[in-house]
Amino acid sequence: MRLLVRLLVALVAVAVVAALAVVAVDAWRSWNVRPDDCGTRLLDPARGDQRADAGLVAGAWSALVENDGAAGGLDGSRPVLDRSCLAYAGHVGPDGASTVVFLETTRTGATELLRIAEVRLGGAGPRRAAVGYPVVVGNEVAAGVVLPLSGHYLAPVDVTAVQVIGAGAPAGRVADGVFDLGVVPDRTLGPAEQVPDTAATLLLDRSVPSAPDLVALPVVSQQDAPPIRVPFAVTVDGAPRADPAVRPAVLAVLPPLYADPRLPSLLGSPALDVRTAVLPGGHGVTVAGARPTPGLPVFRYFVPAVGPVVAAVPAG
């Protein structure tokens, strides 16, 4: 009888050890899983002073897709490893907390759903947020991205400075390629510390002359969810930079464009195509998606030399 008991105890011990080994192996695999650098997928390489820290990146990925205790939502299903890449990993902000940004793309024909996931690793535990919107294949991050948790702007790789038009001072540079625009709430802060969520136009200081230097940043409302910020590069009269003679007229029409309820219909366009014409007493300005689609609106304005902008009814 004693021999039988000893055998049963030994079998239970073996089973427990085997189960613990499986759990340990699964945990090890989970901890060491991480997406590739975005340089292999979306051209812009990963940035940040911690981008080479494989353990940190793997831990952030685990917090994003597996840690149900992490604070914050994902705005949909969990990101998929094979469709995701690392865009940023580094210390951001005055508290020096590590911020890791992943991008996920799901392709459907000529368009993709781009999801931006931000994980912030601090002493209070991981926080995460994700947001998604349609983009054109090959143009996913050409105008930069707004991070869904901190509200910071991850600029294109060649951008050295960012100016929010009308702000009177350059946007604060909080890390390599990351800027605090001052117009997007930081969802890691309390309500009393939030800035108003307002539309903005960005002027980028870029080292690539052929890249657009204006970015439109409207607030796109969603039902039962926080508004999203979708950056649109702005081309003017077929060129990446506006002629100084027409730039004031272009800047004048963007605020009424942001307030137009039809603007969300342009989501998925790679840029805003702005056309100008000299008219008696001012300029005519037309705004459309860079790849016009039948049924989508075209926004028409008259910018007088003196007085407010006059908007015409958008035509399809």
Beta strands, then each sheet from edge to edge (+ up, - down):
strand 1: 36-37
strand 2: 84-91
strand 3: 98-108
strand 4: 111-122
strand 5: 125-136
strand 6: 145-146
strand 7: 153-154
strand 8: 159-164
strand 9: 172-175
strand 10: 178-180
strand 11: 200-206
strand 12: 214-217
strand 13: 219-222
strand 14: 225-229
strand 15: 232-236
strand 16: 271-279
strand 17: 282-289
strand 18: 299-304
strand 19: 310-311
sheet 1: 1+ 2+ 3- 4+ 5-
sheet 2: 6+ 7- 10+ 9-
sheet 3: 8+ 11- 12+ 15- 16- 17+ 18- 19+
sheet 4: 13+ 14-
end
